[in-house]
């Protein structure tokens, strides 16, 4: 009706003008004929007398009649159209009510037809509306259920965490602890929810469950079972629900890679061109495993038979490969290489799998352990069924007759079916260029301050962070517990804590359930060391340690409590050690006569003491007395 009134306002002046002209023509005709009519009937206005202006009168009369008829017809059509739109609107509201009351709205949106939209104002079509009439509108259709998930993502998030590893999860947990209503979005290019990496090279290999690659559940050394994932899927909320979550939450966007970072604009771009802005951002991109150049240059055939071990997919792939080949060679004598060698060595006793470990050092973990302990560890690995090749420098790798041939620089030739390259980690700093962030030239990784800040609203944690340790100086650490500690600290600082890095993270390695160690600080075999050892008992094993702590990830059982005193208890003097008897003990690493690193060899749950010794930064005249703090001589 409003449309009808509007049109009538436009046509009324024309009608009045036409009527006025008609009356004037009639008057002129009367004057010309010598008659002065006192009244002109309306019926005669449309015809007029013959001759003179009668033809013009007829034209104007027809125009007025046509305009009136058109207005009536248009008004009728408009009223009818309004009625149709009104009925369509009622149907749409009813449909929404039914969807809101349904327990499965996704199913209803695909099965219930919607009312046909009118040509003038189309209503949003359902994703599979069988009864819907296609709209003729030129406006773009609204988002529907079949639209890619990226279009439903929040365009802004208060806390954005790049990377889905341990550091990100620790940060998210810390943020939520200090800000219970916080909305946190984790973006990861992996298809999995946050999980712990240590079991990938440790306990998972010792599982007797044939479906362990699917369940990713493992038994700890103490027999208790747990999942590799930090939390089940129910712990997280959907990224599409993050904006509307009244109490906030943690959402994980999997399978998406951040390819560009705009620091000034406080936003990132994903690999599908989706842009997300943020208030505060954490970079926890971790690292990528290194490879040997001789393998990279060897060609695609060699690369297909090489595993760079890092993720869940790598564990699944290597597990499958190791069950279907005769020989496997691990290149690398560090933590990862030694753990995988021991794990596969145990398996070789049942499957006749030949396991070879080669590295350029003189002994296993030669860059970390003092030489005498490295040699002892090498013998331990051999007892696990591993063929160890020391001082092995790879010259070339070729593939012949479906076998890999590894040519060493000293002339030795090793034939094998598969290679595992465990030669270190390269920090993932791909975002540095677009973000304009500084990469440390000595240690690698994003350079940050003691509060783990790279910019005023950007933090970095985990393997990718090159941070300033207020006690030990500039460092970069690649261990699980550091990811926990740095992630937690970054999360606190993102909520305004402004805490410096002081809580020294620890790391550990197990060569099976019977031999393991925990370490803290700078442990570098090139530094001077002092070792104090004692005879081990049945309690001095990783298995016993997990039975006492109740967890297989020993760092998770730690607290931030430190030893309150460094006064050594009164204990008997250490007994004279038998040659090469390194059952349990403490190794101190010195720099300028100050302890900067400590390894607890088969000594567990004493890390707060080691942490305080490093934090105090004092010189010690007799480290044998300091070793008594760890009670290594108690039975």
N, C-alpha and C positions, 0 to 999 in steps of 0.2 A: 504493500500500500504506500510505503514511503517513496518508492520508485515512481508510482503512478502520480503522486502529488508533485514530485519534482518535475516530471515531464509536462504536467498540466501548467505549471508556472511558466515553462518555456513557451508553450503553445498559446497561452491566453492572450498575450499582447498581439500576436498575429491575428487571432480571431476577432479581437476588439477592433483592430485597425481595418480589417476587411469589412466589418459591419458598418463602421463609420463611412468608409468610401462608398459603400452601397447606398446609404441614406443620402449622401451628398449628390450622387448621380440621379437619384429619384427626384430630389428637389430641383435640380437643374432641368430635368425633363419636363417637370410640371410648369416651371416658369416659361420655358420655351413654347409651350402649347397654350399659354394664357390661362392656366388653371393653377390655383393654389390649394393643394389638398390639405385638409385639416388633420388627416390621420393616414398614415401609410401602414396598411396591414402587413404583418410579418410575412404572410404567405405570398404577397405580391412582390416583396423585396427581392425574391430570388428570380422573378421573371421580368418584372418591369414592363413598361409599355414598349411596344415595337418601335424600332428606329432609335435614333440618337445614341445614348449610352447603354442600351439594353444588353448588347453583347458583352460588355465589360461586367455588367452586373451579374450576368450568368456565370462568368468565369470565377468571380470572387465568391459567389454562392457555392459553386462546386468545390472550391478550395476549402472553404469553411467546413462544408459537410464531410469532405475527405479527412481533414485534420481531426474532426470530432470522432469519426468512425475509427481512425487509427489509434487515437488515444484510448478508446474503449477496448479495442482488441488487445493493445499492449498492456493495459491494466489487468485484463483477464489473465493473460499469459503470466504476468508477473505474480499475481496472487496465486495462481496454480503452482508456479515454480517455488514460491515461498513455502507453500504447503508441502511440496515434495521434500524440500530441504529440511523442513521442520520434522517430518516423519523420519527422514534419514538420520537426523541428529538424535532423535529419541532412540532409534535402533542402535546407534553407535554407543550411546550411554548405557543402554541395557547390556550390550555386548561386553563393555568394560566391567560392569558389575559382575557379570558371570565369570569373567577371567580372574578378577580379584578374589572371588570366592573359591576358585578352583585350586586344588593342591598341585596341579601340574599345568601351569599356564602355558608352557612351551608346547604341550600336546594340543591344547585348545587352539592356539594361534595357527596351527597347521591344519586343523580339521574343521573349524567353524568358518562358514562363508560370511563375509561382511556385506552390508547393504551397498547397493550400487551407488557410486558417487555421482552427483549431478555435474553437468558440464561446466556450470558457472563456478563451483567451489568444491573440488574433489576432496574426498576424505581419504585418509591414509589406507592403502591396500594392505591386506594381510599377506604373509609370505607365501601362503598356498590357498588363496581364497577362490574356491571353485565357482562361487556365484557372483563374483565381483565383475563389474563392467569396466573395461579399460578406460582410464581417464584420458580426455583430450587436452588436458591442461599442459602448458609448456613448462610449468614449474618443475624443478627436480624432485623426484620422489623422496620421501623421508626414509631414514634408516629402517631396515627390516631385519628379521631374524637371520636371514642368510648373508647379511653384510659381514665382511671380515671383522674379526675380533678387535683389530687395531683401531677401528673407527669408534668403538665403544669404550676405549681406554680413557681414563681421566686425563684431561689436557694439562692438569696441574696437580702436583702432590707436594705436601709440606716437606717430606723426607724422601729423597730418592737415593737408593743404594744400587750402584752399578757392580754387578757380579753376584753370583748366587752361592758362594762358598762359605767357609767357616767364619771369616771375618765379617761378612755381611750379616749372617745370622746372629752373631754375637752383638753386632751393633744394633740390629733391630730389637733384640731382646733388651738391651741396655736402654734404648730410646723409650720403649714402652714401659720400662720400669720407672723411669723418671718422669715420663709424660704419658700417663695411662690412656689418654684419649688420642694419642698420636696416630696419624695415618702414614704408613710406611709402604713404599713400593720398591720391591726388589726386581731388577731386570737382569736376566741371565741368558746367555746364548746356549746353555745346556738344556736338555729336555727334562731334567730332574729337579725336584725340590732340593733345598739345601741338605747336604749330607757330609759326613766326615770321611776324609781320605785315608787315614792310617790303616783301617782294616783292609783296604784294597791290596796292601802288600804284606799284611800280617795275618790276622785271624781267619779271614775268609778262605784262605788257602788250606787251612787245617780243618775245615768243616767236612763232616761225613755225610752231609745232606746233598743228594744228587741234584736238587733243584736250587742250590744256593745262588746260582747266577740269576735266578728269577726272583727269589724271595729277598735276597741281599740281607739275610739274617745270619748271624754268626754266634758261635759260643765263645765267650771269653775264656781266658786261661783258667778261670775258677769254675767254669761249667755253666755260668748264667748266660742266657740268650738275650740278644738285643738286635735292633735294626740299625742299619747304617745311616738311616735318616734321622735328623735331629728331632723332627716332629712329624706326626701323621698329617695327611692332607687336611683333616678337619681343623687343624690348628690355624690354618690360613683362611683368608677370605678371597673371593674372586676379585681380580683387578677391576672388573666392571662395576663392582659394588663398593669400591673404596670411597668414592665421593659421598655416597649416601649412608655410609656406616656411622651410626650415631655415636658409638663408642670407639671409633677408629679401628685399627687392626693392621695386620701385616699381610700384604698381597704379593704374590710372586708371579711375574710375567716371564714364562719360560720360552725358550726357542727364539728369543729376540736379541739382536746384538746392537749395542750403541756404537754408531759409526762416526758420530760427530758431536762435539760439545761446544756450546756457545757460552763462554764464561760470563761475558758482559750481559748477555740476554737471559742468563740463568735458565737455560733450556738445553735439551739434548735431542738428537735425531736418531731414530731407529733405522734398521736396514730396510724397512718397508716405507720409509719417509715420514713415519709418524713422529710428531714433535710433542715433547712433554716438558713443561716448565717445572721448576722446583724452587723451594725456599732454601733448603740446605741439601748438599749432595755428598755422598761418600763414594770414592773410587776404591773398589776392592776387586780388581780384575785378575789378581793372582799372577800366574805365569804359564808359559808353554814349555814343554820339555825340549831340551836341546837335542840336536842330532849331530853325528859326525859328518864332516864335509865329504869324506871318502864314500860314505853311504849315499849321501844326497847326489853325488856325481855319478854313482854307479848305475843309475837308470831305474826305470819304473819296475822292472822285474825284481830287482833287489829290494826296492821300497815296499813292494807287496808282501815281502817276507820279513819285514822289520816292524817292530812294535815300539812306539814311543809311549811309555806307560804314564798315565796321569788320571784318567777319568773312569767312570763306571763302564763305559763301552770298551775301554782298553782291558779292564779286568775280564769282562765277558769274552772278549775276543781271544785273549791270551789263554784263558782257561780252556776254551774250545781247541785252540791250536795245539796246546801242550798234550792233549789227550789223543791227538791223531798224528803225531810225528815221532821220530826216533831220537832226535838230538836238538837241543836248544842252547844258545849261547847268550850269556848276559855280559854286555860290555859296560863296565863301571864298577868301582869298588867302594862306592859311598854307601849311604844309608839305604836308599832304595834298591840298588843293585845287590847289596848283601842280604837284605831281607827277602827279596825275590829268589835269590840263589838258595837260601836255606829252605824257603817254602817249597820250591820246585824240587829241591834235593830230597826232601821227605817224601814227595810224591813219586820220585824216581824208583824208590825201593819196591813199589807195588806195580809200576807200569813199565819197568826197564827203560825209562827215559834217561838219556844221557844229558846231564846238566853241566855246562861249562861256564865258568866265570873268569873273565880276563880284565885286567886293569893295568895302567902304567906304573902304579906305585909298587913298592917292594912288599907291601902287606895290605891286608884288608883294612879299609877305612884309614889308610895311611895318612890322609890329610888332616885327620881329626885326632887319632890316638897316637901316643908316643910309640916309638918303633917296637919296643919290647912287647907292648900290649897288642899292637897291630899284628905282630907275628903270631902271638898266641891265638888271636881271633881267627887268623887265616887257617890255623890248624883245626879250630873248632868248626869252621865252615866245611872243611874237607871231610870231617867226621859225619857231616850231614849228607854225604853222598855227592858232593860237588867236586868237579875237577877244576882246580884253581890254577890259572896261568898268571904269574906276576911279571912285572916289567914288560908288559905286552903293549906295544904301540902298533896300531893298525895302519898298514900301508895301503891296502886296497881290498875291495870286496867285489867278487864276481859271482855270477850264477851259471853253473854248468851242470847239465843233466839233472835239472830240478834240485840241485844242491847248491848251497852257498859256500864259497871258498873264501876264507879270511886269511889274507897274506899279511904276516907281521913283518916289521922292519928288520928283525933279527933273523929272518929266514923261515921261521916256523909257519906251518900251514895248518889251518883248522877248517875242517869240513863240518857243516851243520845244516839243519833244515830251517831254522828260524833264528832271528836275532832280536834281542831286547836291548835297546839303547837306553841306558840309565846314566847319562853323563851330565846331569845337572838341569837347572831350570833357568829360563830366560824370562825376566819380569815383563808382563804385558803392559806396554806403555804406548799402545797405538793411539790413544786419545790425546797424548801430549801435544802433538802438532796442531790439531784443530783447537785445543783448549789453551795453547800457549803456556803449558806448565813445564817446569824445569825438570830435566832428567839428570840424575847424578852420574857424572862421567866415570867415577871410580867404582861404585857399587851397583850402579844401575837402579832402576826404579824411580818413582816420582819423589822429588826432593821435598821434604816437609820439615816443619819445626818440631820442637819437643811436644807440642800439643797435637801433632799429626796433621797440621793444617798446611795446605798448599796455597789456599786463598782464604779470604775472610769467611766464606760460606762453603768451602770445599775441603774435605778431609780425605786422607788416604790411609788404608790399613792393610795388613796382611803382607803377602809376598811382594806386592808392588810398591810398598812404602820404604823409602830410604829416609829414616828418621834420625833425629838427634837424641841420643841417649845421654841424659844429664850426668851419668856416671861413667859410661864407656865411650862416649863420643858418637860420631856418625856411624850408622850401621844399617844393614838390611838383613832380615832373618827370614828363612823359608821353612818354618815348622808350624805344626798344628797349634801348639799352645800360644805361640806368638800371634797367630791369627785370632785366637780367642782373646788374648790380653789386649792387643792393639784394636781389635774390633770393639771390644767393650769400652775402651778408653775413648775411641772416636765417637761412639754413640753417646757417651756421657758429655763429651765436649760439644757435640751437636745440639745438646739441650742446655748448654750454658755453663758446664762445669769448669772449663778452662784448667784442666789438670795436665801437668807434664808427664811424660813417660818416665816412670821410676820403677814400676813393678816388673822386675826382670822375668821374662817368660822362660820356660824350660822346654826341653825337647827330650825325646827318648827313642830308643831303638831296641828291638828284641830280636835276637837270633834264635827264634823258637821260644818255647815256654820255660826253658831252663837258664838262659843267659840273656841278660838285658842290662841297660844302663840308662840313667837320667843325667842330663847335663844342663848347665846354665852359663850364661855369659859368653865370652869369646874363648872357644876351644879350638885352637889351631896348633897342629903338631910342630910348627916352626917356632913356637914360643917355648921358653924354659918350663919344665914341668917337674913336680915333686909328687910321687905316688906313695901312698901308705896302704898296705894290704893286710888282710887277715884271712884266716881259713873260713870258707863258706860253710853254711849249714843248710838244712832242708828248707829253712825259712827264707833263704836269700836267693829267690828266683822270681821272675815275673809272675809265675803262677801264684806263688804265695802272696805276692804284693796285691794282686787283684782280689784274692780271697779276703784280704784285710780291708782293702778300700771299697770293695763292692763294685768296682767299675773296671772295664778293660782299657778305657782311655784315662790313663793315670792323671793327666793334667786336669781332668774334669773334677777330680776329687780334691784338688788343691784349694786352699783359701788364700786370702791376701794377708793372713797373719804371718808375722815374721818372728824369728826367735828373739826373745827379750833380753837374752844375755849371751855373751860369747865366752863365759867363764867355763873352762873345761871341767867336767866332773872328775872325781877321783876314781881312776881306774888303773888296773895293773898295766905295766909297760907292755908294749906289743911284743909278742913272741917272735923269735927269729923265723923269718920266712924261708920255706923251702924254695929251691930254685924253680922259677917259672910257675909258681903256685899263685895264681891271681884269682882266687875264689871270689873275694869281695874286697872293696877298697875305695879310696878317695884319691883322685888325681887333681892337683892344683895347677893351674896355668898362670904364669907370672908375666907381668910387664912392668919394668922398672921396680922390681921387688914387691909389687902389689898384686894380690890375687884378682885376676880379671875373668877367670873361668874355672868351673869345677865340674868334674865328672864323678858321679856316684855309680861305681861299678858293682852291680848286684846289691846295691844299697838303696832302699826305697823308702818313701814317705819321710824324707829328711830335707826336702827342698827348702822350707822356710829358713833353716839354718844356713844353707849355702847362699840363699838370697841375701841374708843379713851380712854375711862376710863380705860379699861383693859390694853391697851398699855402703858399708863402713869405709871401704877403701884404705885400710890401714896396712902397714908393713908388719909382718910376723916373723919373729926371730926363729921360732921353731914350729914348723908346720905339722910335726908329729903331735904336738900338743893340740893344735887346731883340729886335727883329724879325730881326736878323742871326743869332740863335740858330737860326732855322728854315731858314737857307740858301736863302732865296727868290731870291737874286741869282745862284745857281749855275745854269749852263746844264744 
